[in-house]
């Protein structure tokens, strides 16, 4: 489908319009709509809504067009906003939509294309509608440079009749837009967020009336059985009660106040009435019913609908929801908010979700809704019952948010009342190679551990997609909980540089608080670490091969590793003394014979599932069949030490930080424990930091992984770990 005369309708009279040269012309009322730079413009008047000014957007568009590099241009002109639209993360919700590869979608209020682009990767056509011509021009440039020719920008106002025929779309997206439908004045967020509005137009209609009219138009252009997806903040989101300002006008506590009082406050504070209406789940359901959406499924979204760590259906929230888990990308503020949210009884906690996702259907309430995209894929593969879409629920449980990693989903079966599958879906097709590689390793470990206790502690592969299809991998869900960081862990991992810079007093307070929190956190995770070490030993013992390495082999290997790093210029003068004597110190050890075993490759607390003291391990994407035992143990022990050290740059070496913050004693205890459980020579384990960091920095990494995402990778870590002593 393309921008043809059979696509559009007149926004004045609703007649089908014809293309004539550089215009679309209505045969009924004879109104002309220009086509500007290939973009049909149906606006009745020029409008502007953006994060940055018109001038800056025009500068961006000019550079992006001339250079052929939309991303590099954005990083140069609007660096603070690239993370808003460049990552494919916003599109993770698309596998919850009831769509397929032939679906035609309208992204109403598309802006820079944050959700348009990922949706276009896996659907036939996406129409990107916005009232701001400059952002549409950028999206058009971006789409063409990315080779996405199924994105069709359209300039139009959501507060007027939409320029489309009835029943044209399978899905309409309203992501971060509903709350702005009551605002018609020009908005430049970087200007108005911290300041006041210069002038505002007094509106005759209330925001909810304007929202209702716009939703009615979306209902009209949906096909029968089609769906509207809404992403929006929750009026009663827990964050607002804890002092976070309204996301749109930057004033605290106004979201949940009566509208008249909220407007009175914002007129004083910002010079503008409060018209960014957001709703509680119940209020939003009533609004949707008024325009004909009699069925609506609600989702809890955390921390925000644009950067989801978790998306959970309301009807199974009490059974599967974990508002915050280890590995989340949320910062300290959101960790504290999640902790407070978790104190609420589960039966009411969902109503205080920070953000809401909604799928509203243009169908009778009694009619079964079409299944989410991912469930259709699993049903077609025979992994679930394909003829009963209402039996299953789909949640998002992200831990990694970059494009080169897959999004994570969980399938819940209402018939057996539990999670059954954990799924990984590639945000782009290139991720499929990594999923196929991991699937091969899962098949290998399944055969390796067959009939052994470890068989129940690893994921079982259920499905892997074929090449050319959407990259999907499904494994049997491993029940249990991820390791909880808790409040002390949140403080230990905080990045307080801005606060520390304010005064010496703040600096001292934070240093002492951080030291206390780290020691408390280490005490909390000590038994967890011991259990994880037992799991690692079991993994290694059950996979030992007949191949063994002795001291001579290890010395030769380390010598070769040092030679490679030196040839790359990675060993600077400050560590030459330590590195050059390493082989000699290894030769001073007693004789040993170490059996080779499987290497998980990412043996870390974030990949360990704990079910009442019975631990299991997930994520075998980096596993290797035959390797030494040091790397996994070092990952478990040193990764979080390095992360905390980097989070808190106060001029200490890694060794000094470990000593001052309580790590040194714990590391020694854990290494002693591993030696006792595994039988590996204790004096050999004194070289654990050096052996592991050399291996980390010489591994070959797949294109989908940034090696710097591994804490032990890079010159800084190499320098500190080479000198580290246990």
Buried (B, 14 or more C-beta within 10 A) or exposed (E): EEBEEEBBBBBBBBEBBBBEEEBBBBEEEEBEBBBEEEBBBBBBEEBBBBBBBBEBBBBBBBBBBEEEEBEEBBEBBBEEBBEBBBBBBBBBBBBBBBBBEEBBBBBBBBBBBBBBBBBBBBBBBBBBBBBBBBBBBBBBBBBBBBEBEBBBBBBBBBBBBBBBBEBBBBBBBBBBBBBBBBBBBBBBBBBBBEEEBEEBEEBEEEBBEBBBBBBEBBBBBBBEBBBBBBBBBBBBBBBBBEEBBBBBBBBEBBBBBEBEEBBBBBBEBBBBBBBBBBBBBEBBBEBBBEBBBBBBBBBBBBBBBBBBBBBBBBBBBBBBBBBBBBBBBBEBBBBBBBBBBBEBEEEEBBBBBBBBBBBBBBBEEEEEBBBBBBBBBBBEBEBBBBEEBEBBBBBBBBBBBBBBBBBBBBBBBBEEEEBBBBBBBBBBBBBBBBBBBBBEBBEBBBEBBEEEEBBEBBBBBBBBBEEEEBBBBBBBBBEBEBBBBBBBBBBBBBEBEEEBEEEEEBBEBBBEBBBBBBBBBBEBBEEBBBBBBBBBBBBBBBBBEEEEBEBEEBBEBBEEBBEBBEEEEBBEEEBEEBBEEBBEBBEEBEEBEBBBBBBBBBBBBBBBBBEEEEBBBBBBBBBBBEBBBBBBBBBBBBBBBBEBBBBBEBEBEBBBBBEBBBBBEBBEEBBEBBBEBBEBBEEBBBBBBBBBBBBBBBBEEBEBBEBEEBBBBBBEBBBBBBBBEB
